[in-house]
C-alpha cells in the first residue's frame, strides 16, 4: 500500500467520499493510489483531499510527508 492509500485509510476516508465531495474523478484518485511516489501527486488531488477533510492543502502535504518518512 502506498503512502497516499495509507493516508486515506488513516484518515478514515475513501476515494469515493473525496470524489463525491469535490467532483474529482475517482479514476484520478485511483491513479494517485497506485503512485509509487508522492512527487506524482497533483495540487488538484491535494486540494480535493484537503477540502474533504476540512484541512489546508499544506496540512495534508505535511501529513503525507510525515507518513512517508515513517517507512
N, C-alpha and C positions, 0 to 999 in steps of 0.2 A: 504494500500500500504506500503510495507516495505521500509527501508532506501535505499537499492540498487535500487529499482524501482524508488523511488523519485529522487535519484541522476541522473539516466539516463534521466528522464523527465526534471529535472532542467538543465541538460547539453544539452538538445535538441538532444539526440542521441538514437537510437533504438538498441535493441539486434541484429536485422538483420544487421545493419551497422557495429557493432562490429564483428559479425561472418564473414561478407564478407571481412572486412579489415584485420582480423587476422587469419582466418581459424579455430577458435574455434567453436565447435558445438553449434548451437542455443539451443539445449536441455540442455547443460551445463549452459548456460546463463539463461535459463528458470528456472532451479532449484535454481540458485542464486536469482532470482527474487521472489521465494517463501520462501526463507530462513527467519527465524524469528530473526536471529542474525547475526551481521557482523562477528562473530567468525567463521562462517562456510564458509566464502569467501576464496577461494584459491588464492595463489600467481598467478596462471595461469590466473584467472579471472581479478585480479587487473592489471596484465601486459597487458592483452588484452584491457581493458578499457583505460589504460594509453596510450597505443600505438595509439589507435583510436583518443584519444583526444589530442595527442601530449603533454602529460604530463609525469611526472615520476610516478611510482607506489606509491611512498611515498606521492606525492601530492594528488593522488586520495584517498589514505587511509586517509590522514589528512582531506580531504573534506568530506569523508563519515563519519568519526568520529564526525566532527563538526555538520554535518546534523543530526546524530543520537542523539546528545546531545541537539538539539533544541526541542525534543519531550517532 
